[in-house]
Amino acid sequence: MSFDTLKLFRDLGQTRSLSRAAELSGISPSAASQQVQETERNLGIDLLDRSTRPLSLTAAGRLYQELCRDVLRRNEEFHAALGELRSEVEGTVRVASIYSVGLVEMTQLEAEFQKRQPNVRLAVDYLRPEKVYAAVLSDRSDIGLVSYPETTREIQATPWRNEEMVVAMLPSHALAGRPFVGASDLNGLEFIAFDEELPIRREVDRYLKSHGAEVNIVMQFDNIQTIKEAIAIGPGVSIVPARILKAELEIGRLAAVPIEAPGLFRPLGIIQRKKRKLHRAAQAFLDLLQEVPVNAELGVLVEK
């Protein structure tokens, strides 16, 4: 049985979608279906419960999925061990990251990593938080970068750094230029929010509620770039990580004011699958990330 077939079923068990698993393997859904049926014929047992939507695995299917994951993991460990016998680190590091880590920041990390490991390629996918976890869990990514990281039964989360949150607005806004802003100053203001299912939205809502502030949510989006654009064209304010405003602050397109002490901070973390040993290239990139102290701001974007 080929590694491609094992990977297909591993992804099928993770996504519960034949079409999505086929897409990840670069084949057609019909070809994927044929591979699964051939595997079932060879084993003499049904692996999928086709009466449910989305698809679910039978008891035998769950056992087979674990076998697929174990074999694929051992194969990666084998190639990682071979790599350790070589004098140079090489290969591809697959990183899944939330959008707000930022293309500029990732470009800087990639440039530094390229200096250290010239034979390694860094492949970064920008995804929603839940998809970052899914990519790491299914071994489509070696490392994930998320906000409000959570350790689970299969995922290990390591603190990376804490990012200061600020109130962002147009330079002409009444709050612009203040030394700081309290939650009460936001009461009743038009507010541009993150989507409700995102961790950062829940934390901002918690902060406002704990201080008795009620804002008027006029728009909500699932990524910071769109929120910045919405602030730039209207009177609304938002609470966002200070680091992502650097370009807009430098050209005077937006303004940012610190939040009154004790402030609000967004934790970022590095996630990886617990049972998976990183290959040398991925470990080298993880080492680079961890050179940054957990509480480092890496450059203050607004003056207090």
C-alpha positions in Angstrom: 0.0 0.0 0.0 1.4 3.4 -1.0 2.1 6.3 1.3 -0.3 8.4 -1.0 -3.1 6.0 -0.1 -2.3 6.2 3.6 -2.2 10.0 3.4 -5.6 10.1 1.6 -7.3 8.1 4.3 -5.6 10.1 7.1 -6.9 13.3 5.6 -10.3 11.8 5.0 -10.6 10.8 8.6 -9.6 14.3 9.7 -11.8 16.3 7.3 -14.8 13.9 7.0 -15.0 15.0 3.4 -14.0 12.9 0.4 -13.7 15.9 -1.9 -11.5 17.8 0.6 -9.3 14.8 1.1 -9.0 14.4 -2.6 -8.1 18.0 -3.0 -5.3 17.7 -0.4 -3.9 14.7 -2.3 -4.2 16.5 -5.7 -6.6 13.9 -7.2 -10.2 13.8 -8.3 -13.0 12.8 -5.9 -13.8 9.8 -8.1 -10.1 8.6 -7.9 -10.1 9.1 -4.1 -13.4 7.1 -3.8 -11.9 4.3 -5.9 -8.8 4.2 -3.6 -10.9 3.9 -0.5 -13.1 1.2 -2.0 -10.0 -0.8 -3.1 -8.7 -0.5 0.4 -12.0 -1.8 1.9 -12.0 -4.7 -0.6 -8.4 -5.6 0.4 -9.2 -5.5 4.1 -12.6 -7.1 3.7 -14.4 -4.5 5.9 -16.2 -1.2 5.6 -14.0 1.8 6.7 -16.6 4.5 6.1 -20.2 4.9 7.3 -21.7 6.4 4.1 -25.1 6.8 5.6 -24.1 9.9 7.5 -23.3 13.5 6.4 -20.6 14.4 6.9 -19.0 11.1 6.4 -18.0 9.2 9.6 -15.5 6.4 10.2 -16.6 2.9 11.3 -14.8 1.4 14.3 -12.5 -0.3 11.7 -12.0 3.0 10.0 -10.8 4.7 13.1 -8.3 1.9 13.7 -7.1 2.2 10.1 -6.8 6.0 10.4 -4.6 5.6 13.4 -2.5 3.1 11.5 -2.2 5.6 8.6 -1.1 8.4 10.9 1.4 6.1 12.7 3.0 4.9 9.5 3.2 8.4 8.0 4.7 9.7 11.2 7.3 6.9 11.3 8.1 7.7 7.6 8.7 11.3 8.5 10.8 10.4 11.5 12.9 8.0 9.2 13.6 10.8 6.8 14.3 13.2 9.6 16.8 10.7 11.0 18.5 10.4 7.6 18.7 14.1 7.5 20.5 14.1 10.8 23.2 12.0 9.2 23.9 14.7 6.7 26.1 17.7 7.5 23.5 20.2 6.2 19.9 20.9 7.2 17.6 20.8 4.2 14.0 20.3 3.2 10.7 22.3 3.7 9.2 23.7 6.8 5.5 24.0 6.6 4.0 26.7 8.8 0.3 27.5 9.3 -0.3 30.9 10.7 -3.2 33.2 11.6 -3.4 36.2 9.3 -2.4 38.8 11.9 1.1 37.5 12.4 1.6 39.5 9.3 3.3 39.1 5.9 5.9 41.7 6.8 6.9 39.9 10.0 6.9 36.5 8.4 9.1 37.9 5.6 11.6 39.1 8.1 11.6 35.7 9.9 12.0 34.0 6.5 15.0 36.2 5.6 16.7 35.5 8.9 16.0 31.8 8.6 17.4 31.8 5.1 20.6 33.2 6.3 20.9 30.4 8.9 19.6 27.6 6.8 20.1 28.3 3.1 19.0 24.9 2.0 15.6 25.0 3.7 12.4 26.4 2.2 9.8 28.0 4.4 6.2 27.4 3.2 3.6 29.5 5.0 -0.2 29.1 4.8 -2.4 31.9 6.3 -5.5 30.4 7.8 -8.3 31.0 10.3 -7.4 29.9 13.8 -9.4 26.7 13.7 -7.9 25.7 10.4 -4.4 26.3 11.8 -5.2 23.7 14.5 -6.6 21.3 11.9 -3.5 21.7 9.7 -1.2 20.8 12.5 -3.4 18.0 13.7 -3.5 16.4 10.3 0.3 16.8 9.8 -0.2 19.2 6.8 1.8 21.7 8.8 4.8 21.2 11.1 4.2 24.2 13.2 1.2 26.5 13.8 1.2 30.2 15.0 -2.1 31.2 16.8 -3.5 33.7 19.3 -4.9 32.5 22.6 -3.2 29.1 22.2 -4.7 26.1 23.8 -3.1 22.7 24.7 -5.4 19.8 23.9 -5.1 16.0 24.1 -3.2 16.0 20.8 -1.8 19.6 20.5 1.0 21.1 22.5 0.9 24.9 22.8 3.9 26.9 23.8 3.8 30.6 24.7 5.5 32.8 22.2 4.9 36.4 23.1 2.3 38.8 24.4 1.1 41.7 22.2 -0.2 45.0 23.5 -3.7 45.9 22.3 -4.6 49.5 21.5 -7.6 51.5 20.4 -7.3 52.3 16.7 -9.1 55.2 14.9 -8.7 57.9 12.3 -6.2 60.7 13.2 -9.2 63.1 13.2 -11.1 61.1 15.8 -11.9 62.8 19.1 -9.9 60.1 21.0 -6.8 60.5 18.9 -3.9 62.1 20.7 -4.9 61.1 24.2 -2.2 59.6 26.4 -4.5 56.6 27.0 -8.1 55.5 26.6 -10.3 53.8 29.3 -13.2 51.4 28.5 -15.7 54.0 29.6 -14.4 56.3 26.8 -15.6 53.7 24.3 -19.1 53.6 25.7 -21.7 54.1 22.8 -19.0 54.6 20.1 -19.3 52.9 16.7 -17.1 49.9 16.9 -15.6 47.6 14.3 -15.3 44.1 15.7 -13.8 40.7 14.9 -16.2 37.9 14.1 -17.9 36.4 17.1 -16.3 32.9 16.8 -12.7 34.3 17.0 -10.9 34.2 20.4 -9.8 37.8 20.1 -13.4 38.9 19.8 -14.4 37.0 22.9 -11.5 38.6 24.9 -12.4 42.1 23.7 -16.0 41.5 24.6 -15.0 40.2 28.0 -12.8 43.3 28.6 -15.6 45.7 27.6 -18.2 43.9 29.7 -16.0 43.7 32.7 -15.6 47.5 32.6 -19.3 48.1 32.0 -18.8 49.5 28.5 -21.3 49.0 25.6 -20.2 49.8 22.1 -22.2 50.0 18.9 -20.9 47.3 16.7 -21.4 48.5 13.1 -19.2 46.0 11.2 -17.4 42.8 12.0 -14.7 40.9 10.1 -12.6 37.8 10.4 -9.2 39.4 9.7 -7.2 42.4 10.9 -6.4 43.8 7.4 -10.1 44.3 6.6 -10.7 45.9 10.0 -7.9 48.4 9.4 -9.4 49.3 6.0 -12.8 49.7 7.7 -11.3 52.1 10.3 -9.6 54.1 7.6 -12.9 54.9 5.7 -15.2 55.6 8.6 -15.7 57.0 12.1 -15.6 53.7 13.9 -12.9 52.6 16.3 -11.5 49.1 17.1 -9.2 47.3 19.6 -6.4 45.6 17.8 -2.8 44.5 18.4 -0.4 47.5 18.3 2.2 45.7 16.2 -0.1 45.4 13.1 -0.6 49.1 12.8 3.1 50.0 12.2 2.7 50.9 8.5 -0.5 52.9 9.0 1.0 54.9 11.9 4.2 55.7 10.1 2.3 57.4 7.2 -0.4 59.0 9.5 -3.3 57.0 8.0 -4.5 55.7 11.4 -3.9 56.7 15.0 -3.6 54.4 18.0 -4.0 55.1 21.7 -2.8 52.8 24.5 -5.5 51.3 26.8 -5.6 52.4 30.4 -3.6 50.2 32.8 -3.5 47.3 33.3 -4.2 47.3 29.6 -5.2 44.4 27.3 -2.8 41.9 25.8 -3.1 39.2 23.1 -1.0 36.1 23.7 0.5 34.4 20.7 1.6 30.8 20.8 3.3 28.0 18.8 1.4 24.8 18.4 2.6 21.4 17.3 1.2 17.8 17.4 2.3 16.0 20.6 3.1 12.6 19.1 5.1 14.0 16.2 8.9 14.6 16.3 9.9 17.6 14.3 12.4 17.1 11.5 15.7 19.1 11.7 14.6 21.9 9.5 11.3 22.4 11.4 13.2 22.3 14.7 15.6 24.9 13.4 12.7 27.2 12.6 11.1 26.6 16.0 14.4 27.5 17.7 14.5 30.8 15.8 10.9 31.6 16.9 11.8 30.8 20.5 14.7 33.2 20.6 12.1 35.9 21.1 11.3 36.2 24.9 7.6 35.5 25.7 6.9 39.0 26.9 8.9 40.8 24.3 7.1 43.6 22.3 9.7 43.5 19.5 9.4 47.3 19.1 6.8 49.6 20.6 4.5 51.0 18.0 2.8 53.7 20.1 4.4 55.9 22.8 3.0 55.9 26.2 
